[in-house]
């Protein structure tokens, strides 16, 4: 009887183990089927799974190696490198007799030049990898780079040899309010040129597109944008409506935002289809602004930098017209800057400016 009992226990254990193995087998089959189904779903989808990192450190290295070949051209800080001779003589306006604080007003009577001041430069590459086709192998990849250049405590040195000085005194009204009246207004001249520096922070972003060579961690710059900068902010800086580039038989109008027709400053354009000119070819430029709203209160000053030279191209309160030509072949940038007179002419005023950088291919 004990033997029979032991045999029954043995059979129960054996049957239980057999059931466990069968159950485990079914679980394994279900797991395998689930994984296969997941892979099938992923393979048929239009996007890889979240956080699927298909690039490696060699891809990052490949992008940076290629960018190193372009940094001289891409350096946005060049927009501030060139000095400009202004030779601007101005008088006092009706607005200069009005004050809300009573602080002494200092206005350049004869502004000679504006030059860049040394600053601490910075740079950052924001790398965004992606896939150009629907493939689980992730072999067709690209990198889109937000290419940031910056200057900390950048500055402009304003050279002048005479200055308007306006002082005020309080005039208390019957309702106890205070109106500030002009006490004196004098033009002060100097035997030698004086300088004052206006300090500001500056940052510029352009976008660069680099596809990857199939089967190798090698990337090449294929598309890029221009850039715009606003000091101290887009809300306070002058607003450029458009820029017109013209030469015999061709007129191109550029706008700020990307456009379907490719005429936006921030359109990603092929490096082979950038605005192209021949060495020494003259290009006429017109810059149109939408601010200031009231040109009796403020006006803009316009500057053009190309080929290492910066000139004043002001032709109206909201328009600048000039021309440029480039001698050296290769990729270069043409810089257009707008500065309101309310910033440019007053010694204590905050620096304000808008710059557009237009990439050009000289061939």
C-alpha angles and dihedrals in degrees: 000000000000088000091051090048092049090049090052092050090048092051091049091051091047092049090046092051090047090052091048091051091048091048091048090049091052090049091050091049091049091048092049091047090049092051091048090050091049092051090047091052092047092047092052095046127096095232135044120247116281114282092009100158105200095166126079137202089272088062091054089048090049092053094047092047091056094044089054088067091056104039095100090059096037095051103120093190088077086079088077099038101090123082120217133210107227106172091186120166117191138172133212120285132207089260090061090066092060124082133170096191106030092237116151112262121226117193128174108248093185116018110193107179148343118221134177117255123217114271141175108261127209137185138192133181115206105200118203114183123199145161121255096199138034103263133134088210090067091212097137102066137153139189125223113197128203097210109205127190122177144174122210114214091355115181148195120216112216115206118203140156101199136035138194113228117194122182129192140203129201122257111194114214128215090259089055093252118134126233117191114226127195112260099179141349118196136170109224118200128198130212090226134024117280129208136211126180127217113202126208142152118251134193134173132189128195128170125235125190121206123180119203123243109245112261096004136077091239121125131189131198106247106156137024144165136224119242143227130209130198126199123226091354140324089257094055102033123086116274118235110208097190146328122228120206114191140175133154109309097003137074123177125187117199128199132190106246125059113271135194089242091056095243096124124110088229096047111122100239127188111254086235092057101046118126101290132200136171121247109279094008113144119234121189117218131202120185117196123192131194094209148108097049092204113041092187088068100040140003135194131243118211130209134184126202121191133149093003095307127108122197138176110248100173112150102158144359091274103019140065125192128186144120141241141192129193124214104190122073121232135056119330139159130235113210125207118190131188122195124178116232089232086068101032100050103043120079095212098038122116113256112254128181146144122212129191119195114201116194114226133188116213112200 
